[in-house]
Amino acid sequence: GERVIRMHYANCNTFNADFDGDEINLHLPQDNLARAEGYEIVHADEQYIVPTDGKPVRGLIQLVYAACSPTRPGLLDASDHIILPPTIFKPEPLYTGKQASHCCCPQEQDGPLLSQLRSLKDWVQVLTSVLAFYTRGKPPLTFSCPGKTPADYWGKSSGETELLFFKGELLHGCMDKAQYGKFGLVHAVKELYGAKVAGGLISALSRLFTAYLHFGGFTCGLDDLLLIQAAERERTALCETAELRALRASAEFADVSMPDEQAEEQECVKREPAVRAALSKMYRSGKNTGVLHDMKCTGAMHPLSSDVIKVCLPKGQIKPFPHNCLSLMTVTGAKGSLVNFSQISCLLGQQELEGRRVPRMASGKTLPCFSPFDAGARSGGFIGDRFLTGLRPQEYYFHCMAGRDGLVDTTVKTSRSGYLQRCLVKNLESLKVNYDHTVRDDCDGSIVQFAYGEDGIDVMNVGYLREFSFLSRNAQRFAQQLNLEQALQATGLSHWEEEKRQKKLLKAAKGKAVLPSKGVDLPVNGVYPFSCLGVTSEAFGDALGEYVRTNPDTSLQASHKRKKKSNGSTPGSETLLDPTSEAGFRRLMELKYMRSLAAPGEAVGVLAAQSVGEPSTQMTLNTFHMAGRGEANVTLGIPRLRELFMTAAQSIKTPVMTLPIRPGMATPQATELANRLRRIRLAEVLQSLRIEEYVAVPSQQMAFGRARVFKLRLQFFPEHLYPKEAGITFADVAKVFQTVFMLKLQVAVKQELKKANAAAAVTQMSVAGIGGEEQGAAARGTPEGDGTGTAARKSEKEEEDENVEENEEYQEGKLRFAGGRKEEATYDAGDEEDKQIAAAVRKEAEGRGGEGEDEESLDASPEQTPNTTPSSASPTPGTTPDSVKGYGSKQKSTDKAAARLTASDMVDAEEYACEAEIVIPLDTPTLLMQEIAERVAVATMIRDTPGIERCYIVEADATGPTKVQTDGINFPGVWAHSDLIDVDNITTNDVGSTLRMYGVEAARATLMREVRAVFGAYGIGVDPRHLGLIADFMTHMGGYRACNRMGIESSTSTFLKISFETAAHFLTDATMKGTTDDLTSPASRLVVGRVVEMGTGCFDLVQNLDIGDLAVQAA
């Protein structure tokens, strides 16, 4: 026979099976417990909701086009075996296509349903004709759900955009992908009638659709791709405007004037050389020019692509929808999307690689066939061609570039996302729901959440919990499902209130004082446990009360109407038993809430880790997103998740702070705030820089012989040209020149001298090593036979010994693991933070001094630089200012050259000029002083807010008021501008800074918001309960715990740490400290072969031994 595992198509999405070589593992249960778990896992009908976001995971998503057409053409007569009353009685009985879907309701499961459906002629639509069979004996379904097919395809007044059932009768609508998704038809059936009925419905629909395809067929032909002549002409005309649009966008970016919109194309083309020249200058002067230029041009080309698609689809097709099979397939969601259809018939559009256009070479060309810094659309990767008529070689190459980029990204991100998920699972695996509905850590019993997800609800039961309209319209079936009579007998709030009142009376009778109420009403869930019927979350209780009060669907009967019907009698248990009454429906929803609670023993930690790790595979590896403005970028994708979860980075790559403007203020105040916060560099007020170089003869003022003198003259703009909002004067400029600029200039000159001498020394050492190993050793000063080389060359076997811990840096906790075949090798390639830590340790081991301090001093402000002294007065001959002392190096010649550097400055307030003089020995290497001075002028700040580099204004929109976004973070610095900033609503994407400034609760909220933003950028839905649990776990100890091997150090379970990474380290540490493991964590119990105390293993069974004795006596 066929040795294969057969799988129903509806379950393929559950197992992520796509039949492209997938394999499946076969597990053989070894005991009854494993056998029971296996049955639960493979019970496909129960695996309908995915815990990630509570959406359905089963469905016939590639067969839905069979039942897409809304009606059958024409009307049917009695010969078509319709058993329902006709729509038209005179002059003869006629039936509609909707009634054809209800033509049969077989009394037995194997009835003549399929044979009767085969007798129908001209099938255009197969709908849920079996629904009445599977729901027989139960109240009928009343249900509505919007479809996936846009209204433009049916006609906005057709009524086919929404599937509507009323008491089991289909009134209008069509079956498409939406009916298999959340709140679709199958989901509604599962909610009301159970998983078994929903599974049978899916199976029946799959057989019906397959039978229909056998009868009618489904084929995409060439005529499905063609467009009418009018649409072709409009498409061609729009594509011809692409080059001009890109040229205008580039000209606007390069600040080159262009003719107005009514000018002829030839006049605009004449400006192209000027645009290319301006772009060439900008690209060679700024490193961010390419990013900003790409954003500008991409923003201009995307509307063009949208216009072309609107012209062609769907009105421009030769074969209209729904007769166009390709359009039918893509629009209904069976296979493909509108993007695929548009690439075939319309255009490919703008090609992007990692969010940018096609990259340019050093020459400024994107391909050799294009001009340098071409401003057109085609050279930037815009493809106006389509697959139907073919691509030109350049367009084909660009499209292949974009496709290859996606393949490489998919390959690389697999390991990153897999390691991220593993780190989360190992850190969160000990979290579970307890019988008091709290989430606790099994390792030490600490409480992470007082109620799972803050409301105690299981993610898989969230779906219809707040769909009051659907539940009230199906209240009869809803009451049968939950058994309302038993709900009235459950322990309710009235019982708890009575018990509380009796306790107070008892205390009063015994003479004990009863504390008076302070008038503060706590929420119900803060007083009573969730196991009490009627205890719900505040949000659910408010929403339910609002629905019952307003009754928008008029499906509930008010109490006063019931009093009239019952002749004024007081509503009692009969009212509560009626699910259509206000009191009965409220009690019914309270019971549903209680039954939707997360079950005790649920491994919510592992579920949260998988719910975050699995969707991360859909993200791009390295992505930067525009935060409000095109110039402001924030990290997204897997790198951002690693920052938030794995490393809990205290210093992130792209910190951003959002400053909302106070109510009543608008863009002018935001502009003023941005000017207050922005950096003003010395180079911005510098008009010209002139440098003279000459050789000076020895004099008494010089401690050395002949010298090279650089005389710098910095000419600044006059003071009346400074913008008023800048708030600076020339006196401020002169002060910064004398204090900061001169200091930075001396440090930069010393740094360049050291680099030049170090390069010369390296050249000499390499020449000395050419003579062979012995001569090289002699040149290095290493004596023969000292054993140093032997000690350095350890055997490979000795290096691989995992029990030897010789890395002192690791033992001190300074260095993360370096990889290789040692025990410390990580499962991941190591991120940039690993490299930074390792580099810092190596630098510390090599000794301080040298270039590192020079670089730090160059970037430091005068307040941060030690021993900073103004350089307005000339230094004493033969001495060096304290601010430039102490920069040691291994090359003595460099120290001597740097020590003999002298500097002086002068300020001319009348001419708005400043002069500086740098004197160095003549035998030092030649310096490019012009480049050094320009670099120092850019690095010198006249005024700035420390930590904030740039500011951007975000205009007010539907999401909020006008805001100012900053690159960088400085909370105290922005608090000083509280006259413009709404300081109570300041937000940032840096969790570590929020923790240090506002505390742990604000850090937790920031962490949740940032993770939501990461997933939201890709359209990925993750239930907030998972994100809240991870955030609570990382912050419940008062800090910001990382989910990596550093964070797992705080766990009390030694076996849990050993099973993660670096087993030898954790085992040695536990042995030396004498720690114990209580065997409460899942990892520790698995190590010793015990059942994990989660799920069905979190409770014990008590056997009544007397029953066995009685049985023996009876025998």
N, C-alpha and C positions, 0 to 999 in steps of 0.2 A: 504494500500500500504506500501511499504518499506519507513520508515521514516529515510532516510539516505541522505547525500549530495554526489552526484556522482562527481567524479573528474577524468579527463583524465590523463592517466599515464604521458604524456609529461609535465604536470604542477606540478607533485609531487615534483620535485626538487625546483621549485619556492616557494612552500609553506613549504618546508622541511618536507613533509609528507612521512612516511615510513610504515604506516598501521600496527603498533604494539601496537595499543591502543590509537593512537593519537585522540585528540578531536579538534573541531573547534567551535569558538564562532559565534553566529548568531547576526548580528547587524541590527536593524530596523531604517532606516533613518527617521528623524523627520522633515526635511524641504528639499527644492529643492537643497540647497547647499550641504547638506550631501548626497543626492541622486546622485548628479553629481560626487562627490568624490568617492562614492561607485562604480559607473560604471567605473570610471577610474582605480580603484584599481583592480577590478576583470576582466578587459579587458585583457585576457590572451595573446592575440597576441601582444599587446604592451609591455608586461612585459617580454621581451626577453633578454635584457642585464641587468646584475647586476651592480649596481653603485660601488661596492667594487673595481673591477679591470677592468671593461668594457668587461667581458667575457660573452658568452651566458649562460643562466641558464636553458633553455628548451632543451629537447632532448629525444630520444628513446634509452637511454644508455644501456638498458637490452634486446633489441631486435635486436641489430646490427649483431649478429652472423648469422642471416638468410641470409644476402647478402654478405657473406664474401668471398666465393670462387671466384677466378678471372674469370674463364671461365667454360663453360659447357664441359663435356667430349665428345670429338668427334665433328662432324659437323652436322647441321640440314639440312633437305631438305624442299621442298616447302610444304609438308604436314603439317609442323608446323606453317603455317599461318604467315610467315615472310613477311612483306610488303616492306622492304628495298631492295635495289639492293644487289645481292649475292656477297660474297667474292670470290668464285671460280665459273667460268662460265662453264668450260669444265673439264671433260666430262659431268658433270651435275651441275646445280646450287646448291651451298651449302652455309650455313650461319654459323657464329660464335656465341658463347654465348653472346658476347657484343651486337651483332645486335638483339638478342632476347629481350634485355631490351628496344629496340626501336620498338618493333613489332607493337605498336598501339599508335596512337595519336587521341583519341576520339574528336569529334567535339562538343559534349555536355558533361556536367559534369557527368550525369548519364549514360554515354555510356557503351558499352560492354567491358570496359577495363579489369575488373576482370575476366569476362568469357573468354576472349582471353588469359589472362595469365594462367588460369587454363588449357588451352589446351596444354600448353608447357609441354614437357616430361622432366624428369630427372632434376628437378630444383636443381641447386647447388648454384645459386646466384640470388638475386633479387636486381636490381639496380634502378636507378631513371628514370623509364619508364614514369612516369607521369610529368616529368619536362617540356616536350614540351607542355603538355596540360595547365599547370598553367602559362607558360610564352608565350602563344600564342598571336600573335599580337604585340609582342615586340621584339627588337633585341635579338638574341640568346646569351647564356652564354658562355664565354670563361674563363676557370677557372682551376687551379691546386692546389692541396693540398697534402702534404705528409701524409701517413697513420700512424696509431699507430702500426701496425704489423711490427716487425723487418724484415729487408731484408733477414736474414738467413732462415726464415721460408718459403719464396716464392722462394728464389734464388736471388742473388744480381743482376743478369742480366735479371730477369723476367720482369721488368718494372711494377710490380704490387704494388710496394711500394708507388706509387704516383697516386692519382686519377686525371685524366686529361679529361676535356671537352674542345672541340674546336668547336665553333659556334654551340653549342647545341648537338654535337655528342660526345658520350663517347668513348674515345680511349683506355684507360687502367686504371687499379686501382681497388680498392674494397672499399666497405662501411664498416667502423668500427667506433669506438668511436670518432676518430679525426674529422670525417665529421660532428659531432654534436657540436664540440667545437669551439674555436676561430679560425677564418679564414677557417672554414670548409665549406661544401657544403651549409648547411642550413643558415649559417651566410652570405655567399656570396649572396644567393638568397634574404635574408632579406635586405641586403644593396642595392641591385640593383632594386629589384622588390617590396619591401615593406613588412611590417609585416604581412599583410593579406595573401599574396601569400606564405610567409614562413610558416605561421600557417596551410594553406591548404596543403602544401607539407608534413609537419610533420604528419598531420592527415592521408593523403593518404598512406604514408610509413608505418605508424603503422598498417593500415588495410591490406596492402599487406604482411607485415612480419607475421602478425597473421595468415592470410590465408595460407601462406607457411608452418608455423608450424603445422597447421591442416592437411596439405597434407603429409608432410615429417616427422614431428616429430623431437624431439631433446632429446636424452637420453644419460646420462653418465653411462657407464658400467665399470665393473672391468678391462676389457682389456684396458681401457683408462689409467689406473694407472700403468700397468706393464712395465718393462724394459726388453730389450734384454739381453741375457746372457753376452755378452761382456761388456755392460755398468754396469751390476751387479758386475762383477769381478773388474772392475776399481773402482767402488764406494766402494766396500769392502776394496780394497787395500788402497785407500786414507783415509778411516775412521780409518784404523788400524794405520796410522801414526799420529793420533791426540795426543796420549799420549806422543809420543816422541817429537813432536813439542812443546807441552806445557812444557815439561821438559827442553828442550833447552832454551826456552824463560825465564823460571824461573831461570835457571842456569846463563844465561847472566845477568839477573837483579840482582841476588845475588852475581855476580862476582865469580862464581865457574867454574873452567875449565872443559870442556867437550871434549870427543874425536871428531875428525873431522867428516865430513858428511859421509865419506866412511866407518866409523867404524860400527861394528855390533851393533844391538840393545841391546844385553846383556851387552856389555861394557858400554853403556850409562846408562842402568838401575842400574849398580853398583854404579854410582855416585849419585843416588837419595837420599840416607841417608844424604850425605854431603849437598845436595841442601836443604833438609828439615831442617837440622840443621841451615844452614845459614839464611833461611827464618824465622825460629823461633826467631833467635837473632834479625833480622831486624824488625820483627813485634812487638816485645816487647820493642824495643828502640825508634821507630819513629811512630808518629801517622799518617803520610801520606804514610806509606809503602804500606798499602793495596790499596790505590788509584793508586799509580804508578805501583804496581805489576799487578793489574787488567788491566791497560792500555797496559802494555807490552804483557800480555798473550792474550788479546782480539785482539790486532794487529796481533798476530801470527795465531789466529784461524779463523779470517774472510776470509783470502785468501783460507784456506782449504775448507770452505763452498762454496765459489765461484767456486773452482775447481770441487767439486762434482756436483754442479748444471750444470756446463758446460758439463761435461761428460754425464750426464743423459738426459738433455733437450736441444734441442728437438730431437737430433739425436739418443738418446738411447731408445726412446719409441717403444714399439711393434707396436702400431697403430699410424702411423705418422700423422702430421698435413697436411691438414685440416680435415682428416677423424676422428681424435681424438677429440671427442666433448668437453672434459674437456680442452684440450689445445686450441681449437678454442674459447671457452668461455673466458678463462683467457687472452689469447694473444690479442684478439680484443678489450678487455675492457668491454665486456658485464657484467661480474660479476666475482669478485675475481681478483687475481693477480698471478704473477709468484711465489710470496712467499707462497701462499696457495698451489699451485701445488707442489712446491719443498718440503714443509713439509709433503705432502702426499706420494710422491714417492721417495724423495731423503734423506733428513735429516732435523731435527729441528734447528740445529746450536747452537750458543752460546746464552744462556739465560741471559738477563740483567735486573736489577732492578735499576731504576733511573740512568742509564748510567754506572752501575758497575756490576761486576759478583756477584755470589751468596755470601752473607756475611758469615764470619767465626764467630764461637762462641769464647768464652774466651779461650777454650782449643785449638784453632787453627783448629778445624774441621768444615767442612761445614755441614756434617751429621754424626751421631754417627758411621756409618759403614765405614767411611773413616779415614785415618790416620791423626794425627795432622800435619798441614801445608803441606798437600799433594800437590805436584807440578804438578800433572797430569791434563789432560783436563776434564775428567769426573767429578772429585770432584769439579771443578770450574764452573760447569754448562754447559759444552759443551755436546750436545746431538747428537750423531751420529745415533740414531735410527730414525724411521719414523713412521707415522701413519699407513701405509700400513701393516707393519709387527709387529707393537705394540711397546710399551715403557716398559722399566724396571721400577720397583718401584721408584728408585732414580730419574731417568729422569722424570717420571711422576710428582713427587713431585716438582722438580725444575720448570717444565713447569707450574704447578699450581701456584707456587709462583709468576712467572712473570705475569700470567694472573690476579691474585688477585691484584697485584700492580697496573695494569692498571685500574681495576675497582675502587679501592679506589681513585686513582688519578682523575678519571673522576668525581666521586662523590664530592670530596672536591673542585675541581677547579670551579665547577659551580657557587657557591656563589661568589668566588673571581672575576671571569670574569664578572659576572652580575653586581656586585657593581662597577667594573672599568668602564663598559659601562655606567652605570647610572651617575657616576661622570662626564664623558666626555659629555654626552648628556646635562645635566643641565648647565654645564659651557659654552657649545658651541651653545646652542639652539637659541641664539639671533643673530647669524651671518647669513647674507643673501647677495645675489648678488643684487646690485642696478642698476638703469638704466644707470649709467655711467660706468658699468662693474667693479666697485670696490666692495670689500667685506667689509661691515661695521657692527659694533656692534649696534643693534637696541636700546640698553639701553642708550648709550650716543652719538651715531653717529660717534664714532672714526673709522678711517680707519685701517683695519687689513691687507688688501692686495690691491694694486692698480689695479691688474687684478687677477681674480680667477685662482689659480694654476700657476700664472706667465704668462699664455698664454690665459686665458679666456675661454678655451675649456671645455665643459661638458664632464665628464668621460664617459658617455654613448655614446658619439659621437666620441670617440678617435679611435675606432677599425680600420677602413680602411682609416683614414685620411692621413696617410703617405704610404699607399700601392699604390704607383704611378704606379707600373707595372700592377696590377689588374685593376685599374681604366682606364689606357690608353688603355688596350686591350678591355675594354667594354665601350669605350668613347661614342659611339652612345647612348646606353641606359643611360649612366651617364648624358649626356646632356639633354635627355628627362626628367629624374627625377628632375633635378635642374632647368629646363627651362632656357636655356642659353640665349634666346632672351631677357627675362626680365633682365638677369644679365647685359647685355650691357646697359640697360636703367637706371641701379642703379647709385647712386652717387659714383663716383670713385675718385681716387687720382687726376686725371687731373682737375676735378672740384675744388677740394680744392686748388690745386696749382694756378689755374687761379684766384680764389677768393683772395688768399694771394697776388698775383702779383697786382691785382687791388687795394687792400688796400695800398700797397706801393706807387703806382702811385698817389693815392688820397692824401696821406700824403705829397708827394713831391710837388704836385700842391698847397697845402695849406701852403707851406713853412716850414713844420715840418721836423726835421732831422730824417733820417732813419739810424738806427744803422747798421754798416757794419757787414757782417758775419765774424766770427772768424775762419772759416775754419774747424770747428768741425761739422761733419755730425751726427746728432742724428738718432737713429733708427726710422723707420717709425711709429712704435707703440708708440714712445715717443713724436710724434708731432701731429698725427691725432688719432681720436678715432677708436675703433674696429668696429663701425657701418659704417665706410667708406669702401667700397669695395676695396680690395687691401691691406688693413692693416692686417698684420699677425705678428706672433712672428718671431724673428730673426732666430731661429733654423728651423722653418718650411720654411721660405723664402729661406734660404740657401740650404736646402735639395731639395726643388722644383726646384730651379735654377740649381743645380747640375744634377738632373735627366733630365731636359729639355736640358741641354747643352750636356750631354753624350748620351742620348737616348739609353740606353742599350738594350731595347727590340725592337728597330727599329719600334715601333708602331706609332711614331709621324713623320710627314712630315716636313722637314726643310723649312725655308722661301725661301732659294735660289732655291730649287726645285719647289716651288709654283710659283716663278717668271718666271721660264722657261715655266711652263704649261700655265700661263696667259699671255705669250708673253711680259714679262717684265713689266706688269702693276703693280702698287703699291698695296700691299695687304691692303684691307680695311675691311669693316664690314663683307664681305664674309669670310675672313680668320678668324676673331674672332668667327664667327658663326660655323665654322668647328671645332669640338672638337678634330680632329686628327692633327690639326696644332699646332705648338709650342705656338703661341699666344693664340689660342682658349683653349688649354688645361690649360695653365697658368691661364687664366681668370676663367675657370671652377673650378680649385682648389681653387682659391681665394674666389669664391662664396661658395664652400663647407666649407671652413674655417669659413666664416662669419655665415653660417647657423649652424655650430657646436658649436657656442658660448653658454655658460651657460645662460639660460633664466633669466631675471631680476625677483627677488622674490624667486629664488631657495634657499631653506633652506640648504645651503652647510655645515653649522656647524653640524646639526643633521646627515647629510649623512656621514660626516667625522667621527663622534663619532661611528656610527653604523658600518662603514667599518673597524674600528679598533677593536671595541668590539666584533663583531660576530666572526671573525677569531680567536680571542684569546681563544675561547673554544676548539680549536684544539691543543692548546699547552699543554705541560707538566707543572705541577704546579711548581715543584722545579727541575730545570735543570741547570747544570753547563757545559759549553762548553770549549773545549781546545782552547786557544787563541795562535795559532802559534805552541806551544810546548805542550806536554802532561802534563807538570807540572803546566802550567799557566791556571787557570780557571777564567771564567767570568760568571756572572749571566745571565741567559736567561729565557725565558718563562714569565709567568704572574708576578713573582716577579720583573723581570727587567722592565716590562711595568709599574708596580706600582711605581718603582723608578723614571722612566722618566716622567710619566704623573700625577699620583695621588699625590705623595708627593713632586715631584721636589726636590729630595734629594740633599742636598749640600755636603753630605759625603756618598758615595755609598759603598756597601759591598766589591766589588772586583775592585778597581781602577787599570787601566792598561794604560800604556803610550807606544806608538810605536815610536821608534827613527830610522828613515831611515839613512843609511850611505851615506856620500857624494859621488857624482858620481866619478867613477874611483876606488873606494875602494871596498874591498871584505871581506871575512870571517876573515882574520887576524886582520884587523882594527876593525871589530865588536867584536872580542874576546878581544882586548885591551880595547875597550870602556866598555865592560861588567865587566872587571877586575877593571876599574877605579870606576865604580858605585857600585859594589857589597859591601856588608857589610863584614868586617873582624872582627870576634869576638875574644875575649880573649881566649876562649876555643879552637880555631883552632890552636893557637901556643903553647898551654899548653901540655907538655909532660906527666906530672904526678902531682898528688895532694896528699900530705901526711898530715895528721892531728894527732896531739898528744894532749891528754886531761889529765890534772892532777889538783890536788887540791893544792891551795897556802894558806899558813898560813898568818894571819894578819900582815901587815907591815905599816910603815908610809906612803908609797906611795898609800895605799888603803884607801878609805874613808869608806869602810864597812869592815866586818869581813872576815871570810874565803871565798875564792872565787874559782870558777871553771875557769880554764884557758885553752883556745883552741889555740894551736900553729899550724898555717898553713904554709906549705912550698910548693910553686908553682914552679915546675921545668919546664922551657920553653925550646923549641927547640933552638939549636944554630943559630946564625944569618945567617950563610952561607946556611942554609937549607930553608930560606924564599924564595918564588918565586920572581923573578925579577919584574914581572908585579905587585906584591903586593905593592912594593915601601915603605916598612916599615923597621924599625931598632929596635934593642932591647931597645934603648933609648925611642922610642915611646911606646913600651910595658910597660917599667918601669913607664913612666909618667902616662899612663892610669891606671896602677895598684895603684899608690899612690893617684891619684885624684878621679877616677871614681869607681874603684873596691872597695876600702876601704869604700867609702861612701855608696855604694849600699849594701855592706856586713853588715855594722852597721844597716842600715834601715831594711834589711831582718831579722836580729837577733831580733831587737825590735818587728818586726811584729809577728814573731813566738812566742815571749814571751807573747805578748798581746793575741794571739789566745789561747795559753795554759791556761793562767789565766782566760780568759773569759769562757772557757769550764768548769773550776772548779767552777766558780761563778754560772753558769747556773745549775750545778748539785746541789749546795746548795739551790738555790731558789726552784727547783722542789721538794726537800725533805721537805722544809718548808711548801709547799702548800698542803701536804697530809692531814693535820689535819682538813680539812673542810673549808667552805667558810669564817667563822668568823676568824678562825686562819690564814687562808691564807691572809685575808685582814689585820690582825694585822701584819703578817710577812712582807707584802708589805708596812706597815706604813700608811695605809689608815684609818682614824678615822671613827667611826660609825656615821651614821646620817648626813654626810656632804652633802648628795644629789648628790655626783659625779656619783654614779652608776645609779641613776634615770635619771640624765641628759644624760648619755651615752646611755641609753636604750630608744630610741624614738619609738613611736608607728609606726607600719607599714603604717598606713593611712597617718601619717604626712610625712613619707619618700616619699610616692607616689605623694604628692601634686606637680604637675608640675609647679605651679605658684610661688613656693618658691625657690628663688635662694640663697642658703646658702654657696655655694662653692666659697670661695673667690679666690682660686687658678684659677678656671675657669674664673672668672671675670677679673683676671689680665692677662689672656691669657697664663698661664704657663702650663696648663694641658688640654689635650684633653679628650674627654668624656669617662666616666668610664663604661657606659653600664647600665644594669639593666632595670627597668621599668620607669626611669625618662625620661623627655623630651629630654635630651641630648643623649639618647641611639642611637648609630649608627646602620646603617643597615649592617655593616660588623663586623667581629670578632675583628678587630683592628690588626694592624701589629706590628712589633717589635719596630718601632719608637714610637708608642703610649706608649708601655711599658717602653721604655727608658726615655721618657719625664716624665712619671708618677713616675718612680723610682728616677729621678733627683729631682723632686719636693718634694717627701717624704724625700729624704736625706737632702734636704735643710731645710725642716721643723723640722727634728729631731736635727738639729744642726751640725755644722762642727766639724772636728777633728776626730781622731780615725784611723780606718784602711784605709779609703779611701785615705787620704793623704799619708799614707805609701805606698800604692800600686802605686799611681801616682809618688811618689818620686823614687820608685824602677825602673820604666820604663823611667824616665826622663833622659835626657842627662845632663851633668854638666853645659852646658850653660843655660838650662831651669830650673835648680834647684836653688832656692834662697839661698843665704848665703852659697854657696859652698866654702869650704876651703880645701886645700890639707892636707892630714893626714900623711905626712911624719914624722913630729915631734911628739913625744909622748905628749899627753895632760897633762895638769897640774893635779896633784893628787887631787881628789875630785871634779873635774869639768868635764863638758861635752862639746864637740865641738858644735858650733852654728848650724852646719849642721844637727845634730841629736836632736835638741831641738824642743819643741813645738808640739810634737805628743801626744795630750791629749787623754784620754779614761775615761769611766765611772768607771772603777775599779781602785781605788787608788793604790792597790798593784802593778798593772801593771805599773803605772807611776813611782813608786819607783824603781821597778826592772829595767825599761828601763833607768831611769835617772842615775843609778849606773853602766851602761855599759861603759867600757873604751876600747880603741883600740890603737894599735901602729903597725908600719910596718918598713921593712928594705929591701934594695935592694942589691943583690950581683951580680955585673955586670960581674965578671970573671966567675962565675959558671952559669950565665944566670938563676938566681933563685931570688925569692922574698919571704919574710916571713912576716906573719902578726900574731898579737897576740890579741885575744879577751878575755876580763876578765868580768865575770858576777858573781853576788852573788851565793853562793853555794845553797841557798834555792829556787832558781828559778827552774822551770821544766826542765827536760832533753831535750836537743836539738839534732837533727840529723845534726850536723855541716857539715858532708861530703855532704849531699844532698843540704844544703843551699848554700855552697860554689860553687858546680857545677852549680847550677841554676843561681847564680850571675855571674859566669864566662861566661855562655852562653848569659846572658843579657847585658854584658859589651862589648862595641864596641871600637875597636882600631881605625877604620876608617869607615865612612859610609856616604852616601848621605841621609840626613834626608828625611823620607817619602818613600824611595825605599828599599824594602826588598830583592827582588831577581831579577836577570836578565836572560833572555833567548835569544838565537840567533836564528833568523828565516832566513833560507837560501833564496837566491834570487830565484824567480820563475817567471811565466808569469804575476803575479799580480804586481810585483814591485821588487826593489833591495833588497839587504840584509838589515835586520832590527834587532834591539835589542828591545825586549819587557821587560818591567819592571812591577813588582808588586808594585804598589804605584806611587805617582805623586810628582814631584818636578821640576817645570819648570826652576826656576833660577839655580837649581843645575845642570841641563843638559846643560843649555846655556853655562856654563863654558867650555864645551868640544866641542865647535863649530868647532874645527879643524877636528873632525871626524863625527859630526852630521850635517845633512842637516836640520838646525833649522827652515827653512821656511815650512817644511812639517811634523813637529811633530804633532801627533794626540793623542787623549786620549778619553776614554769612559766616563769621568766625565764632565757632562755639567756645573755643578757649578764651577769647577776649571777653565774651559775654559772661562766662563763668567767673572770671576774675573781677569783673566790674559790677555785675548785677546779681550773681549768686546762681545756685544750682537749678532752681526752678526756671529761671529765664534761659539758662543753658539748655535744659531739656526741651523747652518750647522751640528754641532756635534749631536744635538738632532735628526735631520732627518737621519743622517747616522746610528746612533745607533738603531733607531726604524726599519729601513730597515734591519739591520743586525739581529735583533731579529726575524722578520718575515721570512727573508731569510733562517735562520737556520732550519726552519720547512717546507720550500718549499711553503710558503703562499704568494700569490701575493696581494698587496694592492697598489692602484694607488698612485704615489708620490704626486698628487694634494691634497689628503686627509692629508697625512703626513705633507706637506708643510703648509697647512692651520692651523693645530694644532700647529705646531712649531711657526708660525707667531703669533698666538693668545697668546701663552704662553710667547712670548718675545717682543711683539709689544710695551709694555710700558717701555722697557729698562731693565727689570729684567727677572727673571725666575719664572713665576707664576705657582703655583700648581693648578691642576684641582680637588680640594677637597673643603671642607667647609672653609678652611683657604684662599684659593685663591678666592672663590666667595665673600669674604668680600669686595673686591674692586669693585664689581658690583654696579651700581647706582640704580638698580631696587630692591626695598625692597620686592616686591611680589615674585620676582625670588628667592631671598635668603630664604624667608619664605617657599616657596614650595619645597626647597631642603631638609634641615635638621635643627634641633634646631630652630623650629618656634618661641618659646617663647623668646629665646635669641635675634634673629634678630628683632622681633616685639618690644621688650622692648628697644633695642638699637635705633631703628628708632623713637620710640615715644619720648625718652629722648632727642635725637638730633634734632627732628623736621624735619626729612627728608621727601621729597615728591617723588612720583612715577608718571612719565609722562604717564604711561600706554602704553609704546611702545614695551616692551618685550613681547614675546609670553605668558609667565606665567602670567604676570599682566593682559593682555587682557582676558585670559581665566578665571581669578578669577572674573572679573566684567562682564563676559558674552558677550564680544565683539569678533568680527572676528579677527583672528590673521593676522597681516599685512605681510603675506608671501604667496608665491604661487599666487593663484588667488585672494587672499585678499590684495595684495600689491598695488592695483590700485582702483580708483573709476570710476563710469560711470556717464557721464554728459547727462542729458536728455534735449532735445530741447523742451521747453514748447510750442513754437509757432506751432509745428506740431500738438499738441493736439487741439489747438484753431482752426486751419484750418480744422481739421477733424470734429469738432463740427459744424463749419459754413457750411461745405459741406453737412452734414446730414440735 
